[in-house]
Amino acid sequence: MENDPELNGKYLGTITQNFVLVAETLREASYQVRKRQISKYPIFVFSRTQVPVGSLFLAKEELALEWDISASYLEDFVQRKLVAEDKIEDFTAAYRDPDEFCCLFVVDEDFTNFVFIPFPED
């Protein structure tokens, strides 16, 4: 569950460009998910097409982004069998501090993976 080196070329630029535009919104959403005790592990799904994971949070058309962004969390991923029950401990061990990093689940035609991107410094 480490950052995939594949991401560096094809995806990193476009994801980073879109992430910078919405980072503060995602940081606040992550905080609210944790504060309301919905989950300790918020996940934001970046996808070019609508996917049945989480709830659509930021539509690409509304913000001129290349990616739709849905809000989800670990327990939803477990329920949908995207994270196996026996891998929960691995996931939580690899999960980075949500005050400093945003957990993204990137979904595209030939790439699907978790990515942790640091929030910009204030």
N, CA, C and O atoms as a GROMACS GRO file, in nm:
protein
  488
    1MET      N    1   0.082  -0.119   0.000
    1MET     CA    2   0.000   0.000   0.000
    1MET      C    3   0.087   0.126   0.000
    1MET      O    4   0.043   0.232   0.044
    2GLU      N    5   0.206   0.114  -0.047
    2GLU     CA    6   0.292   0.231  -0.058
    2GLU      C    7   0.255   0.308  -0.184
    2GLU      O    8   0.185   0.256  -0.271
    3ASN      N    9   0.302   0.430  -0.194
    3ASN     CA   10   0.282   0.505  -0.317
    3ASN      C   11   0.344   0.427  -0.430
    3ASN      O   12   0.460   0.385  -0.421
    4ASP      N   13   0.271   0.406  -0.535
    4ASP     CA   14   0.315   0.325  -0.647
    4ASP      C   15   0.404   0.407  -0.740
    4ASP      O   16   0.367   0.518  -0.778
    5PRO      N   17   0.522   0.355  -0.777
    5PRO     CA   18   0.610   0.428  -0.866
    5PRO      C   19   0.546   0.454  -1.002
    5PRO      O   20   0.582   0.549  -1.071
    6GLU      N   21   0.449   0.368  -1.041
    6GLU     CA   22   0.377   0.386  -1.166
    6GLU      C   23   0.309   0.523  -1.171
    6GLU      O   24   0.290   0.581  -1.278
    7LEU      N   25   0.273   0.571  -1.056
    7LEU     CA   26   0.198   0.696  -1.047
    7LEU      C   27   0.280   0.814  -1.095
    7LEU      O   28   0.225   0.912  -1.147
    8ASN      N   29   0.411   0.807  -1.080
    8ASN     CA   30   0.495   0.923  -1.106
    8ASN      C   31   0.474   0.987  -1.241
    8ASN      O   32   0.461   1.109  -1.249
    9GLY      N   33   0.469   0.911  -1.345
    9GLY     CA   34   0.457   0.970  -1.477
    9GLY      C   35   0.317   1.011  -1.514
    9GLY      O   36   0.284   1.130  -1.516
   10LYS      N   37   0.237   0.914  -1.544
   10LYS     CA   38   0.107   0.938  -1.606
   10LYS      C   39   0.008   1.012  -1.518
   10LYS      O   40  -0.069   1.094  -1.568
   11TYR      N   41   0.008   0.986  -1.388
   11TYR     CA   42  -0.098   1.037  -1.302
   11TYR      C   43  -0.057   1.148  -1.207
   11TYR      O   44  -0.139   1.235  -1.175
   12LEU      N   45   0.066   1.147  -1.163
   12LEU     CA   46   0.105   1.238  -1.056
   12LEU      C   47   0.076   1.384  -1.090
   12LEU      O   48   0.025   1.458  -1.006
   13GLY      N   49   0.109   1.426  -1.212
   13GLY     CA   50   0.087   1.566  -1.250
   13GLY      C   51  -0.058   1.607  -1.244
   13GLY      O   52  -0.091   1.708  -1.181
   14THR      N   53  -0.145   1.532  -1.307
   14THR     CA   54  -0.287   1.569  -1.311
   14THR      C   55  -0.353   1.557  -1.174
   14THR      O   56  -0.436   1.640  -1.138
   15ILE      N   57  -0.315   1.455  -1.097
   15ILE     CA   58  -0.373   1.441  -0.964
   15ILE      C   59  -0.326   1.556  -0.876
   15ILE      O   60  -0.406   1.616  -0.804
   16THR      N   61  -0.198   1.587  -0.882
   16THR     CA   62  -0.144   1.696  -0.801
   16THR      C   63  -0.209   1.830  -0.837
   16THR      O   64  -0.244   1.908  -0.748
   17GLN      N   65  -0.224   1.856  -0.966
   17GLN     CA   66  -0.288   1.981  -1.009
   17GLN      C   67  -0.430   1.991  -0.954
   17GLN      O   68  -0.469   2.097  -0.904
   18ASN      N   69  -0.505   1.885  -0.962
   18ASN     CA   70  -0.642   1.885  -0.911
   18ASN      C   71  -0.643   1.890  -0.759
   18ASN      O   72  -0.726   1.958  -0.700
   19PHE      N   73  -0.552   1.817  -0.696
   19PHE     CA   74  -0.546   1.811  -0.550
   19PHE      C   75  -0.520   1.949  -0.490
   19PHE      O   76  -0.584   1.987  -0.392
   20VAL      N   77  -0.428   2.023  -0.548
   20VAL     CA   78  -0.394   2.157  -0.496
   20VAL      C   79  -0.518   2.246  -0.494
   20VAL      O   80  -0.535   2.327  -0.402
   21LEU      N   81  -0.604   2.232  -0.593
   21LEU     CA   82  -0.724   2.316  -0.601
   21LEU      C   83  -0.827   2.284  -0.492
   21LEU      O   84  -0.905   2.370  -0.454
   22VAL      N   85  -0.826   2.162  -0.444
   22VAL     CA   86  -0.929   2.118  -0.349
   22VAL      C   87  -0.872   2.073  -0.215
   22VAL      O   88  -0.946   2.022  -0.131
   23ALA      N   89  -0.743   2.090  -0.194
   23ALA     CA   90  -0.676   2.037  -0.074
   23ALA      C   91  -0.740   2.084   0.056
   23ALA      O   92  -0.762   2.004   0.146
   24GLU      N   93  -0.769   2.213   0.066
   24GLU     CA   94  -0.827   2.263   0.192
   24GLU      C   95  -0.967   2.208   0.215
   24GLU      O   96  -1.005   2.181   0.329
   25THR      N   97  -1.043   2.190   0.109
   25THR     CA   98  -1.176   2.130   0.121
   25THR      C   99  -1.165   1.985   0.167
   25THR      O  100  -1.241   1.940   0.253
   26LEU      N  101  -1.069   1.912   0.110
   26LEU     CA  102  -1.049   1.772   0.150
   26LEU      C  103  -0.995   1.762   0.293
   26LEU      O  104  -1.033   1.672   0.368
   27ARG      N  105  -0.909   1.855   0.330
   27ARG     CA  106  -0.856   1.855   0.467
   27ARG      C  107  -0.971   1.874   0.567
   27ARG      O  108  -0.978   1.805   0.669
   28GLU      N  109  -1.060   1.967   0.538
   28GLU     CA  110  -1.174   1.993   0.627
   28GLU      C  111  -1.268   1.874   0.629
   28GLU      O  112  -1.318   1.837   0.736
   29ALA      N  113  -1.293   1.813   0.515
   29ALA     CA  114  -1.381   1.696   0.510
   29ALA      C  115  -1.321   1.580   0.590
   29ALA      O  116  -1.392   1.510   0.662
   30SER      N  117  -1.191   1.561   0.576
   30SER     CA  118  -1.122   1.456   0.653
   30SER      C  119  -1.137   1.482   0.802
   30SER      O  120  -1.165   1.391   0.880
   31TYR      N  121  -1.117   1.605   0.841
   31TYR     CA  122  -1.131   1.643   0.982
   31TYR      C  123  -1.272   1.614   1.032
   31TYR      O  124  -1.290   1.558   1.141
   32GLN      N  125  -1.373   1.650   0.954
   32GLN     CA  126  -1.512   1.630   0.994
   32GLN      C  127  -1.547   1.482   1.007
   32GLN      O  128  -1.618   1.442   1.099
   33VAL      N  129  -1.497   1.400   0.915
   33VAL     CA  130  -1.521   1.255   0.922
   33VAL      C  131  -1.465   1.200   1.052
   33VAL      O  132  -1.528   1.116   1.117
   34ARG      N  133  -1.347   1.246   1.090
   34ARG     CA  134  -1.284   1.198   1.213
   34ARG      C  135  -1.349   1.259   1.336
   34ARG      O  136  -1.372   1.188   1.434
   35LYS      N  137  -1.380   1.388   1.332
   35LYS     CA  138  -1.441   1.456   1.446
   35LYS      C  139  -1.578   1.396   1.479
   35LYS      O  140  -1.612   1.379   1.596
   36ARG      N  141  -1.654   1.364   1.376
   36ARG     CA  142  -1.788   1.307   1.396
   36ARG      C  143  -1.784   1.156   1.423
   36ARG      O  144  -1.887   1.091   1.436
   37GLN      N  145  -1.664   1.104   1.431
   37GLN     CA  146  -1.640   0.963   1.459
   37GLN      C  147  -1.707   0.870   1.358
   37GLN      O  148  -1.751   0.760   1.391
   38ILE      N  149  -1.712   0.916   1.234
   38ILE     CA  150  -1.760   0.830   1.125
   38ILE      C  151  -1.654   0.725   1.098
   38ILE      O  152  -1.684   0.607   1.081
   39SER      N  153  -1.528   0.770   1.095
   39SER     CA  154  -1.415   0.680   1.074
   39SER      C  155  -1.286   0.752   1.110
   39SER      O  156  -1.277   0.875   1.101
   40LYS      N  157  -1.187   0.676   1.150
   40LYS     CA  158  -1.053   0.731   1.172
   40LYS      C  159  -0.974   0.734   1.041
   40LYS      O  160  -0.864   0.789   1.035
   41TYR      N  161  -1.033   0.674   0.936
   41TYR     CA  162  -0.960   0.655   0.811
   41TYR      C  163  -1.038   0.705   0.689
   41TYR      O  164  -1.091   0.625   0.612
   42PRO      N  165  -1.046   0.838   0.672
   42PRO     CA  166  -1.113   0.891   0.553
   42PRO      C  167  -1.033   0.859   0.427
   42PRO      O  168  -0.910   0.856   0.428
   43ILE      N  169  -1.105   0.835   0.319
   43ILE     CA  170  -1.044   0.805   0.189
   43ILE      C  171  -1.119   0.887   0.085
   43ILE      O  172  -1.242   0.893   0.086
   44PHE      N  173  -1.046   0.949  -0.006
   44PHE     CA  174  -1.108   1.025  -0.114
   44PHE      C  175  -1.077   0.954  -0.246
   44PHE      O  176  -0.961   0.930  -0.281
   45VAL      N  177  -1.184   0.921  -0.318
   45VAL     CA  178  -1.172   0.846  -0.442
   45VAL      C  179  -1.160   0.945  -0.557
   45VAL      O  180  -1.251   1.025  -0.580
   46PHE      N  181  -1.049   0.939  -0.629
   46PHE     CA  182  -1.028   1.020  -0.749
   46PHE      C  183  -1.054   0.930  -0.868
   46PHE      O  184  -0.986   0.829  -0.885
   47SER      N  185  -1.153   0.965  -0.950
   47SER     CA  186  -1.185   0.882  -1.067
   47SER      C  187  -1.226   0.971  -1.184
   47SER      O  188  -1.285   1.078  -1.165
   48ARG      N  189  -1.194   0.926  -1.303
   48ARG     CA  190  -1.231   1.003  -1.423
   48ARG      C  191  -1.377   0.978  -1.462
   48ARG      O  192  -1.438   1.060  -1.530
   49THR      N  193  -1.431   0.867  -1.418
   49THR     CA  194  -1.572   0.835  -1.441
   49THR      C  195  -1.635   0.802  -1.306
   49THR      O  196  -1.564   0.768  -1.212
   50GLN      N  197  -1.764   0.814  -1.297
   50GLN     CA  198  -1.834   0.785  -1.172
   50GLN      C  199  -1.810   0.639  -1.133
   50GLN      O  200  -1.821   0.550  -1.217
   51VAL      N  201  -1.778   0.616  -1.007
   51VAL     CA  202  -1.760   0.481  -0.956
   51VAL      C  203  -1.850   0.462  -0.835
   51VAL      O  204  -1.881   0.558  -0.764
   52PRO      N  205  -1.894   0.338  -0.812
   52PRO     CA  206  -1.987   0.314  -0.702
   52PRO      C  207  -1.918   0.299  -0.566
   52PRO      O  208  -1.946   0.205  -0.492
   53VAL      N  209  -1.828   0.391  -0.535
   53VAL     CA  210  -1.756   0.387  -0.408
   53VAL      C  211  -1.770   0.523  -0.342
   53VAL      O  212  -1.739   0.625  -0.404
   54GLY      N  213  -1.815   0.525  -0.219
   54GLY     CA  214  -1.830   0.651  -0.149
   54GLY      C  215  -1.944   0.734  -0.206
   54GLY      O  216  -2.028   0.685  -0.281
   55SER      N  217  -1.945   0.860  -0.167
   55SER     CA  218  -2.046   0.955  -0.215
   55SER      C  219  -1.977   1.065  -0.292
   55SER      O  220  -1.874   1.118  -0.249
   56LEU      N  221  -2.033   1.099  -0.408
   56LEU     CA  222  -1.973   1.206  -0.487
   56LEU      C  223  -1.963   1.331  -0.401
   56LEU      O  224  -2.062   1.378  -0.345
   57PHE      N  225  -1.844   1.384  -0.392
   57PHE     CA  226  -1.815   1.498  -0.306
   57PHE      C  227  -1.788   1.623  -0.388
   57PHE      O  228  -1.843   1.730  -0.359
   58LEU      N  229  -1.704   1.611  -0.488
   58LEU     CA  230  -1.672   1.722  -0.577
   58LEU      C  231  -1.677   1.673  -0.721
   58LEU      O  232  -1.597   1.589  -0.762
   59ALA      N  233  -1.772   1.725  -0.798
   59ALA     CA  234  -1.786   1.683  -0.937
   59ALA      C  235  -1.688   1.761  -1.024
   59ALA      O  236  -1.673   1.882  -1.010
   60LYS      N  237  -1.622   1.690  -1.115
   60LYS     CA  238  -1.520   1.754  -1.198
   60LYS      C  239  -1.578   1.867  -1.283
   60LYS      O  240  -1.510   1.966  -1.307
   61GLU      N  241  -1.701   1.853  -1.327
   61GLU     CA  242  -1.762   1.957  -1.411
   61GLU      C  243  -1.783   2.087  -1.334
   61GLU      O  244  -1.770   2.196  -1.390
   62GLU      N  245  -1.816   2.075  -1.208
   62GLU     CA  246  -1.844   2.193  -1.126
   62GLU      C  247  -1.721   2.277  -1.097
   62GLU      O  248  -1.729   2.398  -1.082
   63LEU      N  249  -1.605   2.211  -1.089
   63LEU     CA  250  -1.483   2.281  -1.050
   63LEU      C  251  -1.376   2.281  -1.159
   63LEU      O  252  -1.262   2.318  -1.134
   64ALA      N  253  -1.413   2.239  -1.279
   64ALA     CA  254  -1.319   2.231  -1.391
   64ALA      C  255  -1.198   2.144  -1.354
   64ALA      O  256  -1.083   2.182  -1.377
   65LEU      N  257  -1.225   2.027  -1.297
   65LEU     CA  258  -1.122   1.931  -1.262
   65LEU      C  259  -1.118   1.818  -1.365
   65LEU      O  260  -1.210   1.804  -1.446
   66GLU      N  261  -1.013   1.740  -1.362
   66GLU     CA  262  -1.005   1.622  -1.448
   66GLU      C  263  -1.060   1.497  -1.378
   66GLU      O  264  -1.083   1.395  -1.442
   67TRP      N  265  -1.079   1.506  -1.248
   67TRP     CA  266  -1.121   1.392  -1.168
   67TRP      C  267  -1.246   1.425  -1.086
   67TRP      O  268  -1.257   1.533  -1.030
   68ASP      N  269  -1.340   1.329  -1.080
   68ASP     CA  270  -1.447   1.337  -0.982
   68ASP      C  271  -1.386   1.293  -0.850
   68ASP      O  272  -1.297   1.208  -0.848
   69ILE      N  273  -1.433   1.350  -0.740
   69ILE     CA  274  -1.381   1.314  -0.609
   69ILE      C  275  -1.498   1.271  -0.521
   69ILE      O  276  -1.592   1.347  -0.498
   70SER      N  277  -1.490   1.148  -0.473
   70SER     CA  278  -1.592   1.095  -0.383
   70SER      C  279  -1.532   1.080  -0.244
   70SER      O  280  -1.412   1.057  -0.230
   71ALA      N  281  -1.615   1.094  -0.143
   71ALA     CA  282  -1.571   1.078  -0.005
   71ALA      C  283  -1.611   0.940   0.045
   71ALA      O  284  -1.723   0.895   0.024
   72SER      N  285  -1.517   0.875   0.111
   72SER     CA  286  -1.544   0.743   0.167
   72SER      C  287  -1.455   0.725   0.290
   72SER      O  288  -1.397   0.820   0.342
   73TYR      N  289  -1.447   0.601   0.335
   73TYR     CA  290  -1.368   0.570   0.454
   73TYR      C  291  -1.344   0.419   0.457
   73TYR      O  292  -1.408   0.343   0.385
   74LEU      N  293  -1.251   0.378   0.541
   74LEU     CA  294  -1.207   0.239   0.544
   74LEU      C  295  -1.323   0.141   0.559
   74LEU      O  296  -1.330   0.043   0.485
   75GLU      N  297  -1.413   0.167   0.650
   75GLU     CA  298  -1.521   0.071   0.676
   75GLU      C  299  -1.607   0.048   0.552
   75GLU      O  300  -1.655  -0.063   0.530
   76ASP      N  301  -1.626   0.152   0.471
   76ASP     CA  302  -1.700   0.139   0.345
   76ASP      C  303  -1.621   0.050   0.249
   76ASP      O  304  -1.680  -0.034   0.180
   77PHE      N  305  -1.489   0.067   0.244
   77PHE     CA  306  -1.405  -0.014   0.157
   77PHE      C  307  -1.409  -0.161   0.200
   77PHE      O  308  -1.408  -0.251   0.115
   78VAL      N  309  -1.414  -0.186   0.330
   78VAL     CA  310  -1.422  -0.323   0.380
   78VAL      C  311  -1.558  -0.382   0.342
   78VAL      O  312  -1.565  -0.496   0.295
   79GLN      N  313  -1.664  -0.306   0.363
   79GLN     CA  314  -1.799  -0.354   0.329
   79GLN      C  315  -1.810  -0.387   0.180
   79GLN      O  316  -1.877  -0.483   0.143
   80ARG      N  317  -1.744  -0.309   0.096
   80ARG     CA  318  -1.750  -0.332  -0.049
   80ARG      C  319  -1.643  -0.432  -0.095
   80ARG      O  320  -1.629  -0.459  -0.215
   81LYS      N  321  -1.570  -0.486   0.000
   81LYS     CA  322  -1.466  -0.586  -0.026
   81LYS      C  323  -1.351  -0.532  -0.112
   81LYS      O  324  -1.287  -0.607  -0.186
   82LEU      N  325  -1.328  -0.401  -0.102
   82LEU     CA  326  -1.212  -0.342  -0.169
   82LEU      C  327  -1.088  -0.354  -0.080
   82LEU      O  328  -0.975  -0.351  -0.128
   83VAL      N  329  -1.111  -0.366   0.050
   83VAL     CA  330  -1.007  -0.399   0.147
   83VAL      C  331  -1.058  -0.524   0.218
   83VAL      O  332  -1.164  -0.523   0.281
   84ALA      N  333  -0.981  -0.631   0.208
   84ALA     CA  334  -1.021  -0.758   0.269
   84ALA      C  335  -1.014  -0.747   0.421
   84ALA      O  336  -0.932  -0.674   0.476
   85GLU      N  337  -1.101  -0.822   0.487
   85GLU     CA  338  -1.104  -0.823   0.634
   85GLU      C  339  -0.965  -0.851   0.692
   85GLU      O  340  -0.925  -0.790   0.791
   86ASP      N  341  -0.893  -0.945   0.630
   86ASP     CA  342  -0.762  -0.982   0.684
   86ASP      C  343  -0.652  -0.883   0.646
   86ASP      O  344  -0.536  -0.902   0.682
   87LYS      N  345  -0.687  -0.777   0.574
   87LYS     CA  346  -0.590  -0.674   0.536
   87LYS      C  347  -0.614  -0.541   0.609
   87LYS      O  348  -0.543  -0.443   0.585
   88ILE      N  349  -0.714  -0.537   0.696
   88ILE     CA  350  -0.745  -0.414   0.769
   88ILE      C  351  -0.624  -0.367   0.850
   88ILE      O  352  -0.591  -0.248   0.850
   89GLU      N  353  -0.559  -0.459   0.918
   89GLU     CA  354  -0.443  -0.422   0.999
   89GLU      C  355  -0.330  -0.366   0.912
   89GLU      O  356  -0.264  -0.269   0.950
   90ASP      N  357  -0.308  -0.426   0.795
   90ASP     CA  358  -0.206  -0.374   0.702
   90ASP      C  359  -0.243  -0.233   0.656
   90ASP      O  360  -0.157  -0.145   0.648
   91PHE      N  361  -0.371  -0.213   0.626
   91PHE     CA  362  -0.416  -0.082   0.581
   91PHE      C  363  -0.394   0.023   0.690
   91PHE      O  364  -0.338   0.129   0.664
   92THR      N  365  -0.437  -0.007   0.812
   92THR     CA  366  -0.426   0.092   0.919
   92THR      C  367  -0.279   0.119   0.953
   92THR      O  368  -0.245   0.230   0.992
   93ALA      N  369  -0.192   0.019   0.938
   93ALA     CA  370  -0.049   0.039   0.963
   93ALA      C  371   0.013   0.129   0.856
   93ALA      O  372   0.102   0.209   0.886
   94ALA      N  373  -0.034   0.117   0.733
   94ALA     CA  374   0.022   0.196   0.622
   94ALA      C  375  -0.041   0.335   0.613
   94ALA      O  376   0.015   0.425   0.551
   95TYR      N  377  -0.159   0.352   0.674
   95TYR     CA  378  -0.231   0.479   0.666
   95TYR      C  379  -0.149   0.589   0.733
   95TYR      O  380  -0.100   0.572   0.844
   96ARG      N  381  -0.135   0.700   0.664
   96ARG     CA  382  -0.053   0.810   0.717
   96ARG      C  383  -0.139   0.909   0.795
   96ARG      O  384  -0.261   0.912   0.780
   97ASP      N  385  -0.074   0.990   0.876
   97ASP     CA  386  -0.140   1.088   0.961
   97ASP      C  387  -0.236   1.174   0.878
   97ASP      O  388  -0.192   1.249   0.791
   98PRO      N  389  -0.368   1.163   0.903
   98PRO     CA  390  -0.466   1.235   0.821
   98PRO      C  391  -0.465   1.387   0.840
   98PRO      O  392  -0.530   1.458   0.764
   99ASP      N  393  -0.393   1.437   0.938
   99ASP     CA  394  -0.376   1.581   0.950
   99ASP      C  395  -0.269   1.631   0.854
   99ASP      O  396  -0.266   1.750   0.820
  100GLU      N  397  -0.182   1.542   0.810
  100GLU     CA  398  -0.072   1.581   0.722
  100GLU      C  399  -0.086   1.527   0.580
  100GLU      O  400  -0.038   1.589   0.486
  101PHE      N  401  -0.151   1.411   0.565
  101PHE     CA  402  -0.163   1.347   0.435
  101PHE      C  403  -0.308   1.318   0.401
  101PHE      O  404  -0.390   1.292   0.489
  102CYS      N  405  -0.338   1.322   0.273
  102CYS     CA  406  -0.471   1.285   0.225
  102CYS      C  407  -0.460   1.148   0.160
  102CYS      O  408  -0.374   1.126   0.075
  103CYS      N  409  -0.546   1.057   0.201
  103CYS     CA  410  -0.550   0.923   0.142
  103CYS      C  411  -0.642   0.927   0.021
  103CYS      O  412  -0.762   0.953   0.032
  104LEU      N  413  -0.582   0.901  -0.095
  104LEU     CA  414  -0.659   0.896  -0.218
  104LEU      C  415  -0.665   0.752  -0.267
  104LEU      O  416  -0.569   0.676  -0.253
  105PHE      N  417  -0.778   0.716  -0.324
  105PHE     CA  418  -0.791   0.590  -0.397
  105PHE      C  419  -0.813   0.631  -0.541
  105PHE      O  420  -0.920   0.679  -0.577
  106VAL      N  421  -0.711   0.612  -0.623
  106VAL     CA  422  -0.714   0.657  -0.762
  106VAL      C  423  -0.766   0.544  -0.849
  106VAL      O  424  -0.714   0.432  -0.846
  107VAL      N  425  -0.869   0.574  -0.927
  107VAL     CA  426  -0.930   0.475  -1.014
  107VAL      C  427  -0.929   0.529  -1.157
  107VAL      O  428  -0.989   0.633  -1.187
  108ASP      N  429  -0.859   0.457  -1.245
  108ASP     CA  430  -0.860   0.490  -1.386
  108ASP      C  431  -0.858   0.358  -1.463
  108ASP      O  432  -0.852   0.251  -1.402
  109GLU      N  433  -0.862   0.365  -1.594
  109GLU     CA  434  -0.874   0.244  -1.675
  109GLU      C  435  -0.768   0.139  -1.641
  109GLU      O  436  -0.801   0.022  -1.622
  110ASP      N  437  -0.642   0.179  -1.634
  110ASP     CA  438  -0.536   0.081  -1.613
  110ASP      C  439  -0.457   0.105  -1.485
  110ASP      O  440  -0.345   0.056  -1.470
  111PHE      N  441  -0.514   0.179  -1.392
  111PHE     CA  442  -0.447   0.206  -1.265
  111PHE      C  443  -0.550   0.219  -1.155
  111PHE      O  444  -0.644   0.298  -1.166
  112THR      N  445  -0.533   0.143  -1.050
  112THR     CA  446  -0.618   0.154  -0.931
  112THR      C  447  -0.528   0.130  -0.811
  112THR      O  448  -0.471   0.023  -0.796
  113ASN      N  449  -0.517   0.232  -0.724
  113ASN     CA  450  -0.430   0.216  -0.610
  113ASN      C  451  -0.453   0.327  -0.508
  113ASN      O  452  -0.510   0.431  -0.539
  114PHE      N  453  -0.408   0.301  -0.386
  114PHE     CA  454  -0.408   0.403  -0.282
  114PHE      C  455  -0.283   0.489  -0.298
  114PHE      O  456  -0.176   0.439  -0.331
  115VAL      N  457  -0.300   0.619  -0.274
  115VAL     CA  458  -0.191   0.714  -0.282
  115VAL      C  459  -0.207   0.811  -0.166
  115VAL      O  460  -0.318   0.855  -0.136
  116PHE      N  461  -0.098   0.844  -0.101
  116PHE     CA  462  -0.100   0.943   0.007
  116PHE      C  463  -0.029   1.068  -0.041
  116PHE      O  464   0.088   1.064  -0.078
  117ILE      N  465  -0.100   1.180  -0.040
  117ILE     CA  466  -0.044   1.307  -0.085
  117ILE      C  467  -0.043   1.403   0.033
  117ILE      O  468  -0.144   1.419   0.101
  118PRO      N  469   0.071   1.468   0.057
  118PRO     CA  470   0.076   1.562   0.170
  118PRO      C  471  -0.010   1.684   0.142
  118PRO      O  472  -0.014   1.736   0.030
  119PHE      N  473  -0.079   1.729   0.245
  119PHE     CA  474  -0.152   1.855   0.234
  119PHE      C  475  -0.049   1.969   0.223
  119PHE      O  476   0.057   1.962   0.285
  120PRO      N  477  -0.081   2.072   0.146
  120PRO     CA  478   0.012   2.186   0.138
  120PRO      C  479   0.028   2.250   0.276
  120PRO      O  480  -0.064   2.251   0.358
  121GLU      N  481   0.147   2.302   0.300
  121GLU     CA  482   0.173   2.374   0.425
  121GLU      C  483   0.088   2.499   0.429
  121GLU      O  484   0.064   2.562   0.326
  122ASP      N  485   0.043   2.537   0.548
  122ASP     CA  486  -0.038   2.658   0.562
  122ASP      C  487   0.043   2.782   0.535
  122ASP      O  488  -0.010   2.893   0.542
   0.00000   0.00000   0.00000
